Amino acid sequence: MKNNTQNIKQFLNQLFEKEQKALAYEYRKETFDLYNQTAKEINELTGFDFIGVLPKPLSDRVYRRTEKSPLPLLRHIYKISHYKNQDHENLCACYVSSSNPKLHRIHECFIISQANNKFKIEANYGQDVDLPQWKFYGGDNTLKLSNLGQLISIERLQEPIDDEWSMKEYKKEK
């Protein structure tokens, strides 16, 4: 599983680097087309709208307000749990931070499958904004975070030290 974890981390890091570029492109009028191109590339890796494509440029006021913004930070990967699933030979739950994280806390959980040596985000869960629990946000809604199959292994990579709920999720055997 170590080798597979390295491959998943590589996939996620490449995805997060694309996301970082997209977030930087989004707030610069001259890179509007690059933003949409990068958003489409990211969405191909997920099968759902992970990042929205913009139908037209943002207002000039938004661009003026954000033109000197620093490059967004990359997401953190906290934990990768491997499952044996009847429909997906290789299924993982990857617990990650938000995009451009300011705190070390779990914000989302991507359910990732592998087929033909390609990874794909099958479903996206995030922390509910009103309650300390998971909420489905996109992808295959038949993949339930509470029932992904038989747990094979857990790779804990980094502790989400800035949030109590995140630490509880990090320590769970799931």
Rosetta constraint file for C-alpha pairs under 8 A:
AtomPair CA 1 CA 5 HARMONIC 6.03 0.50
AtomPair CA 1 CA 153 HARMONIC 7.73 0.50
AtomPair CA 2 CA 6 HARMONIC 6.28 0.50
AtomPair CA 3 CA 7 HARMONIC 6.37 0.50
AtomPair CA 4 CA 8 HARMONIC 6.18 0.50
AtomPair CA 5 CA 9 HARMONIC 6.05 0.50
AtomPair CA 5 CA 80 HARMONIC 7.37 0.50
AtomPair CA 5 CA 155 HARMONIC 7.65 0.50
AtomPair CA 6 CA 10 HARMONIC 6.10 0.50
AtomPair CA 7 CA 11 HARMONIC 6.17 0.50
AtomPair CA 8 CA 12 HARMONIC 6.10 0.50
AtomPair CA 8 CA 119 HARMONIC 7.52 0.50
AtomPair CA 9 CA 13 HARMONIC 5.95 0.50
AtomPair CA 9 CA 77 HARMONIC 7.84 0.50
AtomPair CA 10 CA 14 HARMONIC 6.14 0.50
AtomPair CA 11 CA 15 HARMONIC 6.19 0.50
AtomPair CA 11 CA 119 HARMONIC 7.12 0.50
AtomPair CA 12 CA 16 HARMONIC 5.98 0.50
AtomPair CA 13 CA 17 HARMONIC 6.06 0.50
AtomPair CA 14 CA 18 HARMONIC 6.35 0.50
AtomPair CA 15 CA 19 HARMONIC 6.17 0.50
AtomPair CA 15 CA 42 HARMONIC 6.85 0.50
AtomPair CA 16 CA 20 HARMONIC 6.00 0.50
AtomPair CA 16 CA 74 HARMONIC 6.07 0.50
AtomPair CA 16 CA 75 HARMONIC 6.36 0.50
AtomPair CA 17 CA 21 HARMONIC 6.32 0.50
AtomPair CA 17 CA 74 HARMONIC 6.74 0.50
AtomPair CA 18 CA 22 HARMONIC 6.16 0.50
AtomPair CA 18 CA 38 HARMONIC 6.73 0.50
AtomPair CA 18 CA 42 HARMONIC 7.03 0.50
AtomPair CA 19 CA 23 HARMONIC 6.12 0.50
AtomPair CA 19 CA 38 HARMONIC 7.75 0.50
AtomPair CA 19 CA 39 HARMONIC 7.68 0.50
AtomPair CA 19 CA 42 HARMONIC 7.29 0.50
AtomPair CA 19 CA 99 HARMONIC 7.84 0.50
AtomPair CA 20 CA 24 HARMONIC 6.25 0.50
AtomPair CA 20 CA 71 HARMONIC 7.49 0.50
AtomPair CA 20 CA 72 HARMONIC 5.86 0.50
AtomPair CA 20 CA 73 HARMONIC 6.94 0.50
AtomPair CA 20 CA 74 HARMONIC 6.24 0.50
AtomPair CA 20 CA 99 HARMONIC 7.73 0.50
AtomPair CA 20 CA 100 HARMONIC 7.68 0.50
AtomPair CA 21 CA 25 HARMONIC 6.05 0.50
AtomPair CA 21 CA 35 HARMONIC 7.79 0.50
AtomPair CA 21 CA 38 HARMONIC 7.66 0.50
AtomPair CA 22 CA 26 HARMONIC 5.95 0.50
AtomPair CA 22 CA 34 HARMONIC 7.58 0.50
AtomPair CA 22 CA 35 HARMONIC 5.02 0.50
AtomPair CA 22 CA 36 HARMONIC 7.85 0.50
AtomPair CA 22 CA 38 HARMONIC 5.80 0.50
AtomPair CA 22 CA 39 HARMONIC 6.41 0.50
AtomPair CA 23 CA 27 HARMONIC 7.17 0.50
AtomPair CA 23 CA 35 HARMONIC 7.58 0.50
AtomPair CA 23 CA 72 HARMONIC 6.83 0.50
AtomPair CA 24 CA 28 HARMONIC 7.29 0.50
AtomPair CA 24 CA 71 HARMONIC 5.97 0.50
AtomPair CA 24 CA 72 HARMONIC 6.61 0.50
AtomPair CA 25 CA 29 HARMONIC 7.94 0.50
AtomPair CA 25 CA 31 HARMONIC 5.20 0.50
AtomPair CA 25 CA 32 HARMONIC 6.45 0.50
AtomPair CA 25 CA 34 HARMONIC 6.54 0.50
AtomPair CA 25 CA 35 HARMONIC 5.01 0.50
AtomPair CA 26 CA 31 HARMONIC 7.09 0.50
AtomPair CA 26 CA 32 HARMONIC 6.27 0.50
AtomPair CA 26 CA 35 HARMONIC 5.47 0.50
AtomPair CA 27 CA 32 HARMONIC 7.99 0.50
AtomPair CA 27 CA 58 HARMONIC 7.88 0.50
AtomPair CA 27 CA 62 HARMONIC 7.34 0.50
AtomPair CA 27 CA 63 HARMONIC 5.61 0.50
AtomPair CA 27 CA 66 HARMONIC 6.02 0.50
AtomPair CA 27 CA 67 HARMONIC 6.66 0.50
AtomPair CA 28 CA 32 HARMONIC 6.68 0.50
AtomPair CA 28 CA 63 HARMONIC 5.87 0.50
AtomPair CA 28 CA 66 HARMONIC 7.66 0.50
AtomPair CA 28 CA 67 HARMONIC 6.22 0.50
AtomPair CA 29 CA 57 HARMONIC 6.72 0.50
AtomPair CA 29 CA 58 HARMONIC 7.53 0.50
AtomPair CA 29 CA 60 HARMONIC 7.89 0.50
AtomPair CA 29 CA 63 HARMONIC 6.40 0.50
AtomPair CA 31 CA 35 HARMONIC 6.17 0.50
AtomPair CA 32 CA 36 HARMONIC 6.57 0.50
AtomPair CA 32 CA 57 HARMONIC 6.31 0.50
AtomPair CA 33 CA 37 HARMONIC 6.18 0.50
AtomPair CA 34 CA 38 HARMONIC 6.01 0.50
AtomPair CA 35 CA 39 HARMONIC 6.04 0.50
AtomPair CA 35 CA 53 HARMONIC 7.86 0.50
AtomPair CA 36 CA 40 HARMONIC 6.15 0.50
AtomPair CA 36 CA 53 HARMONIC 5.28 0.50
AtomPair CA 36 CA 54 HARMONIC 6.49 0.50
AtomPair CA 37 CA 41 HARMONIC 6.38 0.50
AtomPair CA 38 CA 42 HARMONIC 6.23 0.50
AtomPair CA 39 CA 43 HARMONIC 6.14 0.50
AtomPair CA 39 CA 50 HARMONIC 8.00 0.50
AtomPair CA 39 CA 51 HARMONIC 5.59 0.50
AtomPair CA 39 CA 52 HARMONIC 6.68 0.50
AtomPair CA 39 CA 53 HARMONIC 6.04 0.50
AtomPair CA 40 CA 44 HARMONIC 6.28 0.50
AtomPair CA 40 CA 51 HARMONIC 7.93 0.50
AtomPair CA 40 CA 53 HARMONIC 7.03 0.50
AtomPair CA 41 CA 45 HARMONIC 6.94 0.50
AtomPair CA 42 CA 46 HARMONIC 6.93 0.50
AtomPair CA 42 CA 50 HARMONIC 7.09 0.50
AtomPair CA 42 CA 51 HARMONIC 7.20 0.50
AtomPair CA 43 CA 47 HARMONIC 5.99 0.50
AtomPair CA 43 CA 48 HARMONIC 5.92 0.50
AtomPair CA 43 CA 49 HARMONIC 5.51 0.50
AtomPair CA 43 CA 50 HARMONIC 5.57 0.50
AtomPair CA 43 CA 51 HARMONIC 6.62 0.50
AtomPair CA 44 CA 48 HARMONIC 7.67 0.50
AtomPair CA 45 CA 119 HARMONIC 7.64 0.50
AtomPair CA 45 CA 120 HARMONIC 5.44 0.50
AtomPair CA 45 CA 121 HARMONIC 6.55 0.50
AtomPair CA 46 CA 50 HARMONIC 6.80 0.50
AtomPair CA 46 CA 120 HARMONIC 5.55 0.50
AtomPair CA 46 CA 121 HARMONIC 4.60 0.50
AtomPair CA 46 CA 122 HARMONIC 6.27 0.50
AtomPair CA 46 CA 123 HARMONIC 7.94 0.50
AtomPair CA 46 CA 139 HARMONIC 7.58 0.50
AtomPair CA 47 CA 120 HARMONIC 7.80 0.50
AtomPair CA 47 CA 121 HARMONIC 7.40 0.50
AtomPair CA 47 CA 122 HARMONIC 7.18 0.50
AtomPair CA 47 CA 139 HARMONIC 6.88 0.50
AtomPair CA 48 CA 138 HARMONIC 6.71 0.50
AtomPair CA 48 CA 139 HARMONIC 5.72 0.50
AtomPair CA 49 CA 138 HARMONIC 7.83 0.50
AtomPair CA 50 CA 138 HARMONIC 7.90 0.50
AtomPair CA 58 CA 62 HARMONIC 6.50 0.50
AtomPair CA 58 CA 63 HARMONIC 7.11 0.50
AtomPair CA 59 CA 63 HARMONIC 6.62 0.50
AtomPair CA 60 CA 64 HARMONIC 6.12 0.50
AtomPair CA 61 CA 65 HARMONIC 6.19 0.50
AtomPair CA 62 CA 66 HARMONIC 6.23 0.50
AtomPair CA 63 CA 67 HARMONIC 5.62 0.50
AtomPair CA 72 CA 99 HARMONIC 7.78 0.50
AtomPair CA 72 CA 100 HARMONIC 4.96 0.50
AtomPair CA 73 CA 99 HARMONIC 7.17 0.50
AtomPair CA 73 CA 100 HARMONIC 4.33 0.50
AtomPair CA 73 CA 101 HARMONIC 6.24 0.50
AtomPair CA 74 CA 99 HARMONIC 6.55 0.50
AtomPair CA 74 CA 100 HARMONIC 5.80 0.50
AtomPair CA 74 CA 101 HARMONIC 7.21 0.50
AtomPair CA 75 CA 96 HARMONIC 6.71 0.50
AtomPair CA 75 CA 97 HARMONIC 5.37 0.50
AtomPair CA 75 CA 98 HARMONIC 6.10 0.50
AtomPair CA 75 CA 99 HARMONIC 5.32 0.50
AtomPair CA 75 CA 100 HARMONIC 6.25 0.50
AtomPair CA 75 CA 101 HARMONIC 6.18 0.50
AtomPair CA 76 CA 96 HARMONIC 5.57 0.50
AtomPair CA 76 CA 97 HARMONIC 5.20 0.50
AtomPair CA 76 CA 98 HARMONIC 7.93 0.50
AtomPair CA 76 CA 101 HARMONIC 7.73 0.50
AtomPair CA 76 CA 104 HARMONIC 7.72 0.50
AtomPair CA 77 CA 94 HARMONIC 7.28 0.50
AtomPair CA 77 CA 95 HARMONIC 6.21 0.50
AtomPair CA 77 CA 96 HARMONIC 4.54 0.50
AtomPair CA 77 CA 97 HARMONIC 6.67 0.50
AtomPair CA 77 CA 157 HARMONIC 6.88 0.50
AtomPair CA 77 CA 158 HARMONIC 6.98 0.50
AtomPair CA 78 CA 94 HARMONIC 7.62 0.50
AtomPair CA 78 CA 95 HARMONIC 5.54 0.50
AtomPair CA 78 CA 96 HARMONIC 5.60 0.50
AtomPair CA 78 CA 97 HARMONIC 7.66 0.50
AtomPair CA 78 CA 106 HARMONIC 7.30 0.50
AtomPair CA 78 CA 156 HARMONIC 6.22 0.50
AtomPair CA 78 CA 157 HARMONIC 5.15 0.50
AtomPair CA 78 CA 158 HARMONIC 4.73 0.50
AtomPair CA 78 CA 159 HARMONIC 6.16 0.50
AtomPair CA 78 CA 160 HARMONIC 6.74 0.50
AtomPair CA 78 CA 170 HARMONIC 7.38 0.50
AtomPair CA 79 CA 94 HARMONIC 5.85 0.50
AtomPair CA 79 CA 95 HARMONIC 5.14 0.50
AtomPair CA 79 CA 96 HARMONIC 7.33 0.50
AtomPair CA 79 CA 154 HARMONIC 7.13 0.50
AtomPair CA 79 CA 155 HARMONIC 5.64 0.50
AtomPair CA 79 CA 156 HARMONIC 4.50 0.50
AtomPair CA 79 CA 157 HARMONIC 5.55 0.50
AtomPair CA 79 CA 158 HARMONIC 7.10 0.50
AtomPair CA 79 CA 170 HARMONIC 6.75 0.50
AtomPair CA 80 CA 92 HARMONIC 6.47 0.50
AtomPair CA 80 CA 93 HARMONIC 5.68 0.50
AtomPair CA 80 CA 94 HARMONIC 4.52 0.50
AtomPair CA 80 CA 95 HARMONIC 6.37 0.50
AtomPair CA 80 CA 154 HARMONIC 5.84 0.50
AtomPair CA 80 CA 155 HARMONIC 5.13 0.50
AtomPair CA 80 CA 156 HARMONIC 6.57 0.50
AtomPair CA 80 CA 157 HARMONIC 7.85 0.50
AtomPair CA 81 CA 92 HARMONIC 5.37 0.50
AtomPair CA 81 CA 93 HARMONIC 5.09 0.50
AtomPair CA 81 CA 94 HARMONIC 6.50 0.50
AtomPair CA 81 CA 151 HARMONIC 7.30 0.50
AtomPair CA 81 CA 152 HARMONIC 7.65 0.50
AtomPair CA 81 CA 153 HARMONIC 5.88 0.50
AtomPair CA 81 CA 154 HARMONIC 4.36 0.50
AtomPair CA 81 CA 155 HARMONIC 6.25 0.50
AtomPair CA 81 CA 174 HARMONIC 6.49 0.50
AtomPair CA 82 CA 90 HARMONIC 7.42 0.50
AtomPair CA 82 CA 91 HARMONIC 6.01 0.50
AtomPair CA 82 CA 92 HARMONIC 4.51 0.50
AtomPair CA 82 CA 93 HARMONIC 6.67 0.50
AtomPair CA 82 CA 151 HARMONIC 6.10 0.50
AtomPair CA 82 CA 152 HARMONIC 5.43 0.50
AtomPair CA 82 CA 153 HARMONIC 5.25 0.50
AtomPair CA 82 CA 154 HARMONIC 6.24 0.50
AtomPair CA 83 CA 90 HARMONIC 6.72 0.50
AtomPair CA 83 CA 91 HARMONIC 5.25 0.50
AtomPair CA 83 CA 92 HARMONIC 5.86 0.50
AtomPair CA 83 CA 93 HARMONIC 8.00 0.50
AtomPair CA 83 CA 148 HARMONIC 6.56 0.50
AtomPair CA 83 CA 149 HARMONIC 5.70 0.50
AtomPair CA 83 CA 150 HARMONIC 5.36 0.50
AtomPair CA 83 CA 151 HARMONIC 4.57 0.50
AtomPair CA 83 CA 152 HARMONIC 5.26 0.50
AtomPair CA 83 CA 153 HARMONIC 7.30 0.50
AtomPair CA 84 CA 88 HARMONIC 7.48 0.50
AtomPair CA 84 CA 89 HARMONIC 6.33 0.50
AtomPair CA 84 CA 90 HARMONIC 6.34 0.50
AtomPair CA 84 CA 91 HARMONIC 6.53 0.50
AtomPair CA 84 CA 148 HARMONIC 7.82 0.50
AtomPair CA 84 CA 149 HARMONIC 5.51 0.50
AtomPair CA 84 CA 150 HARMONIC 5.08 0.50
AtomPair CA 84 CA 151 HARMONIC 6.51 0.50
AtomPair CA 84 CA 152 HARMONIC 6.62 0.50
AtomPair CA 85 CA 89 HARMONIC 6.04 0.50
AtomPair CA 85 CA 90 HARMONIC 7.13 0.50
AtomPair CA 85 CA 91 HARMONIC 6.59 0.50
AtomPair CA 85 CA 148 HARMONIC 6.34 0.50
AtomPair CA 85 CA 149 HARMONIC 4.67 0.50
AtomPair CA 85 CA 150 HARMONIC 6.63 0.50
AtomPair CA 86 CA 149 HARMONIC 7.29 0.50
AtomPair CA 88 CA 113 HARMONIC 6.53 0.50
AtomPair CA 88 CA 114 HARMONIC 7.71 0.50
AtomPair CA 89 CA 113 HARMONIC 7.76 0.50
AtomPair CA 89 CA 114 HARMONIC 7.45 0.50
AtomPair CA 89 CA 115 HARMONIC 7.86 0.50
AtomPair CA 90 CA 113 HARMONIC 5.65 0.50
AtomPair CA 90 CA 114 HARMONIC 5.60 0.50
AtomPair CA 90 CA 115 HARMONIC 7.77 0.50
AtomPair CA 91 CA 111 HARMONIC 6.97 0.50
AtomPair CA 91 CA 112 HARMONIC 5.69 0.50
AtomPair CA 91 CA 113 HARMONIC 4.63 0.50
AtomPair CA 91 CA 114 HARMONIC 6.90 0.50
AtomPair CA 91 CA 148 HARMONIC 7.78 0.50
AtomPair CA 92 CA 110 HARMONIC 7.98 0.50
AtomPair CA 92 CA 111 HARMONIC 5.66 0.50
AtomPair CA 92 CA 112 HARMONIC 5.15 0.50
AtomPair CA 92 CA 113 HARMONIC 6.48 0.50
AtomPair CA 93 CA 109 HARMONIC 6.23 0.50
AtomPair CA 93 CA 110 HARMONIC 5.74 0.50
AtomPair CA 93 CA 111 HARMONIC 4.65 0.50
AtomPair CA 93 CA 112 HARMONIC 6.39 0.50
AtomPair CA 93 CA 145 HARMONIC 7.90 0.50
AtomPair CA 94 CA 109 HARMONIC 5.28 0.50
AtomPair CA 94 CA 110 HARMONIC 5.11 0.50
AtomPair CA 94 CA 111 HARMONIC 6.37 0.50
AtomPair CA 94 CA 112 HARMONIC 7.36 0.50
AtomPair CA 95 CA 106 HARMONIC 6.26 0.50
AtomPair CA 95 CA 107 HARMONIC 7.59 0.50
AtomPair CA 95 CA 108 HARMONIC 5.95 0.50
AtomPair CA 95 CA 109 HARMONIC 4.42 0.50
AtomPair CA 95 CA 110 HARMONIC 6.62 0.50
AtomPair CA 96 CA 105 HARMONIC 7.96 0.50
AtomPair CA 96 CA 106 HARMONIC 5.40 0.50
AtomPair CA 96 CA 107 HARMONIC 6.10 0.50
AtomPair CA 96 CA 108 HARMONIC 5.43 0.50
AtomPair CA 96 CA 109 HARMONIC 6.09 0.50
AtomPair CA 96 CA 110 HARMONIC 7.76 0.50
AtomPair CA 97 CA 101 HARMONIC 6.32 0.50
AtomPair CA 97 CA 104 HARMONIC 6.96 0.50
AtomPair CA 97 CA 105 HARMONIC 5.81 0.50
AtomPair CA 97 CA 106 HARMONIC 4.76 0.50
AtomPair CA 97 CA 107 HARMONIC 4.75 0.50
AtomPair CA 97 CA 108 HARMONIC 6.23 0.50
AtomPair CA 98 CA 106 HARMONIC 7.33 0.50
AtomPair CA 98 CA 107 HARMONIC 5.17 0.50
AtomPair CA 98 CA 108 HARMONIC 6.69 0.50
AtomPair CA 103 CA 162 HARMONIC 6.08 0.50
AtomPair CA 104 CA 159 HARMONIC 7.67 0.50
AtomPair CA 104 CA 160 HARMONIC 4.65 0.50
AtomPair CA 104 CA 161 HARMONIC 5.69 0.50
AtomPair CA 104 CA 162 HARMONIC 5.12 0.50
AtomPair CA 104 CA 163 HARMONIC 7.25 0.50
AtomPair CA 105 CA 160 HARMONIC 4.56 0.50
AtomPair CA 105 CA 161 HARMONIC 6.68 0.50
AtomPair CA 105 CA 162 HARMONIC 5.72 0.50
AtomPair CA 105 CA 163 HARMONIC 5.51 0.50
AtomPair CA 105 CA 166 HARMONIC 5.56 0.50
AtomPair CA 105 CA 167 HARMONIC 7.91 0.50
AtomPair CA 106 CA 160 HARMONIC 6.31 0.50
AtomPair CA 106 CA 163 HARMONIC 7.99 0.50
AtomPair CA 106 CA 166 HARMONIC 5.11 0.50
AtomPair CA 107 CA 126 HARMONIC 5.74 0.50
AtomPair CA 107 CA 127 HARMONIC 5.73 0.50
AtomPair CA 107 CA 166 HARMONIC 7.96 0.50
AtomPair CA 108 CA 124 HARMONIC 7.01 0.50
AtomPair CA 108 CA 125 HARMONIC 5.56 0.50
AtomPair CA 108 CA 126 HARMONIC 4.16 0.50
AtomPair CA 108 CA 127 HARMONIC 6.39 0.50
AtomPair CA 109 CA 124 HARMONIC 5.97 0.50
AtomPair CA 109 CA 125 HARMONIC 5.05 0.50
AtomPair CA 109 CA 126 HARMONIC 6.13 0.50
AtomPair CA 110 CA 121 HARMONIC 6.19 0.50
AtomPair CA 110 CA 122 HARMONIC 7.46 0.50
AtomPair CA 110 CA 123 HARMONIC 5.93 0.50
AtomPair CA 110 CA 124 HARMONIC 4.78 0.50
AtomPair CA 110 CA 125 HARMONIC 6.38 0.50
AtomPair CA 111 CA 121 HARMONIC 5.72 0.50
AtomPair CA 111 CA 122 HARMONIC 5.51 0.50
AtomPair CA 111 CA 123 HARMONIC 5.05 0.50
AtomPair CA 111 CA 124 HARMONIC 6.32 0.50
AtomPair CA 111 CA 143 HARMONIC 7.89 0.50
AtomPair CA 112 CA 119 HARMONIC 6.58 0.50
AtomPair CA 112 CA 120 HARMONIC 5.49 0.50
AtomPair CA 112 CA 121 HARMONIC 4.41 0.50
AtomPair CA 112 CA 122 HARMONIC 5.51 0.50
AtomPair CA 112 CA 123 HARMONIC 7.27 0.50
AtomPair CA 113 CA 119 HARMONIC 5.68 0.50
AtomPair CA 113 CA 120 HARMONIC 5.47 0.50
AtomPair CA 113 CA 121 HARMONIC 6.53 0.50
AtomPair CA 113 CA 122 HARMONIC 6.53 0.50
AtomPair CA 114 CA 118 HARMONIC 5.41 0.50
AtomPair CA 114 CA 119 HARMONIC 4.46 0.50
AtomPair CA 114 CA 120 HARMONIC 6.41 0.50
AtomPair CA 115 CA 119 HARMONIC 6.67 0.50
AtomPair CA 121 CA 139 HARMONIC 7.83 0.50
AtomPair CA 122 CA 139 HARMONIC 5.49 0.50
AtomPair CA 122 CA 140 HARMONIC 5.76 0.50
AtomPair CA 123 CA 136 HARMONIC 7.84 0.50
AtomPair CA 123 CA 137 HARMONIC 7.68 0.50
AtomPair CA 123 CA 138 HARMONIC 5.62 0.50
AtomPair CA 123 CA 139 HARMONIC 4.17 0.50
AtomPair CA 123 CA 140 HARMONIC 5.23 0.50
AtomPair CA 123 CA 141 HARMONIC 6.95 0.50
AtomPair CA 123 CA 143 HARMONIC 6.94 0.50
AtomPair CA 124 CA 136 HARMONIC 6.28 0.50
AtomPair CA 124 CA 137 HARMONIC 5.46 0.50
AtomPair CA 124 CA 138 HARMONIC 5.16 0.50
AtomPair CA 124 CA 139 HARMONIC 6.25 0.50
AtomPair CA 125 CA 134 HARMONIC 6.18 0.50
AtomPair CA 125 CA 135 HARMONIC 5.45 0.50
AtomPair CA 125 CA 136 HARMONIC 4.54 0.50
AtomPair CA 125 CA 137 HARMONIC 5.39 0.50
AtomPair CA 125 CA 138 HARMONIC 7.24 0.50
AtomPair CA 125 CA 145 HARMONIC 7.76 0.50
AtomPair CA 126 CA 134 HARMONIC 5.57 0.50
AtomPair CA 126 CA 135 HARMONIC 5.40 0.50
AtomPair CA 126 CA 136 HARMONIC 6.56 0.50
AtomPair CA 126 CA 137 HARMONIC 6.61 0.50
AtomPair CA 127 CA 131 HARMONIC 7.74 0.50
AtomPair CA 127 CA 132 HARMONIC 6.64 0.50
AtomPair CA 127 CA 133 HARMONIC 5.75 0.50
AtomPair CA 127 CA 134 HARMONIC 4.75 0.50
AtomPair CA 127 CA 135 HARMONIC 5.94 0.50
AtomPair CA 128 CA 132 HARMONIC 6.36 0.50
AtomPair CA 128 CA 133 HARMONIC 5.71 0.50
AtomPair CA 128 CA 134 HARMONIC 5.64 0.50
AtomPair CA 128 CA 135 HARMONIC 5.28 0.50
AtomPair CA 132 CA 165 HARMONIC 6.70 0.50
AtomPair CA 136 CA 141 HARMONIC 7.30 0.50
AtomPair CA 143 CA 147 HARMONIC 7.40 0.50
AtomPair CA 143 CA 148 HARMONIC 6.46 0.50
AtomPair CA 144 CA 148 HARMONIC 6.12 0.50
AtomPair CA 151 CA 174 HARMONIC 6.80 0.50
AtomPair CA 154 CA 173 HARMONIC 7.58 0.50
AtomPair CA 154 CA 174 HARMONIC 7.44 0.50
AtomPair CA 156 CA 170 HARMONIC 7.61 0.50
AtomPair CA 159 CA 167 HARMONIC 7.04 0.50
AtomPair CA 159 CA 170 HARMONIC 7.18 0.50
AtomPair CA 160 CA 166 HARMONIC 6.01 0.50
AtomPair CA 160 CA 167 HARMONIC 5.89 0.50
AtomPair CA 160 CA 170 HARMONIC 7.43 0.50
AtomPair CA 161 CA 166 HARMONIC 7.83 0.50
AtomPair CA 161 CA 167 HARMONIC 6.71 0.50
AtomPair CA 162 CA 166 HARMONIC 7.96 0.50
AtomPair CA 163 CA 167 HARMONIC 6.37 0.50
AtomPair CA 164 CA 168 HARMONIC 6.39 0.50
AtomPair CA 165 CA 169 HARMONIC 6.35 0.50
AtomPair CA 166 CA 170 HARMONIC 6.02 0.50
AtomPair CA 167 CA 171 HARMONIC 6.14 0.50
AtomPair CA 168 CA 172 HARMONIC 6.33 0.50
